[in-house]
Amino acid sequence: MESFKFHSGHQRAMYKRRKMTANERKIVFIIGALLVSFILGCISTWFLMTVQNRIKTDFQSGEAWGDRRVPTDYSFTSVSVLCWVMTSPENLFERAIHISQTWGPRCNLTLYVTSEVPDHPFPGRLLTVPVGEGRHSLWNKTRAAFTFIYTHYRDKYDWFVKADDDTFIIVDNLRYFLASKDPMQLEYYGFHLRLPPEMGYAIDFISGGAGYVMGKETLQTLIKVVFDDEKCHANGEIAEAAEDVMMAHCLREVGITIGHTLDSLGKHRFLVFKLTHFIYDNIGTWLPSYLVHNLTTGIDCCSPYLISMHYVRPPEMYFLEYVTQRLRLASLSKDHNYHFIGNEIPI
């Protein structure tokens, strides 16, 4: 005889509840995972917005990275600077990316100028121009970049800075220098050089590697002639040789002069090499024949308000970032004075 197992109503309810609990666990797990993801997303978004707003507020109030104080007179709003970095598809992620992580964000806007759109996202604003790569294309890339900048940004910023992807700029000191300058003055600024007589072409120019700076009026004047082949012949020997010499040639044709950039002690603010080359007297053999102003070497070689240096490798970018923005000196002077909290020094 076939036997039947009887279940009471209470037992059947328990079995039914166990089956529902198993389904509920799946549902609760899914809902919980979605809820946790949503909460984490909100926290991440809040954190990023807080950091971005803090950085923006710090700059606008005169307080920069690493709790470093920058005088309000030289802040984002009073000395507006657009920087653009000459780079290439090959160097975009090898060099330029390190500028985007160090001094680049301190400009009001930084553009990274290359000839191709990269395959991977780049943490900075790219400007692609339809020119070739290599030294023979530097002038065409330069005038294309300045033309775009003039078209879209001429009324938004007072100063425009060109740098290479191995240039390091101390933007705080750049603003300090520019605060006493007039962006309507027909001058441009940087490391002043002069072609030696044996080059067969006499001209003063500013080193492109050390970076050069021009105000809005100089930019407007440049754009009027930058594609005039009689005054700015892009295919000439000058353009083939050096973009910075070509820039000087064009600006000279329209009456733009090279402004004075030495400090009150006659020391250079812009450097055509990295700082250590000047400290260790390793400036090579060609530079002395190109100099316009006297230059000294050693520990007191350069201005304490140094603005730029050239041939800086990526690891050195971060070293300079730390030294210029985060390193603090502990002393009893009012410029570097720690305020004690109880018996502890705040770190």
DANOR-V367692 format. One record per run of one state. SS is the DSSP state (2 for helix, 1 for strand, 0 for the rest). FROM is the first residue (numbers start at 0). TO is the last residue. Records with the same first field share a line. If there is no record, write none. Layout:
# DANOR-V367692
SS=FROM-TO, FROM-TO
This chain:
# DANOR-V367692
0=0-7, 61-61, 69-70, 74-79, 86-90, 100-102, 106-107, 114-123, 128-133, 153-157, 164-166, 169-169, 178-185, 189-190, 194-195, 199-202, 206-210, 225-235, 241-241, 253-255, 258-268, 270-273, 279-285, 291-306, 309-312, 325-329, 331-335, 337-338, 341-342, 345-346
2=8-60, 64-66, 71-73, 91-99, 103-105, 134-152, 170-177, 196-198, 215-224, 236-240, 242-252, 274-278, 286-289, 313-324
1=62-63, 67-68, 80-85, 108-113, 124-127, 158-163, 167-168, 186-188, 191-193, 203-205, 211-214, 256-257, 269-269, 290-290, 307-308, 330-330, 336-336, 339-340, 343-344
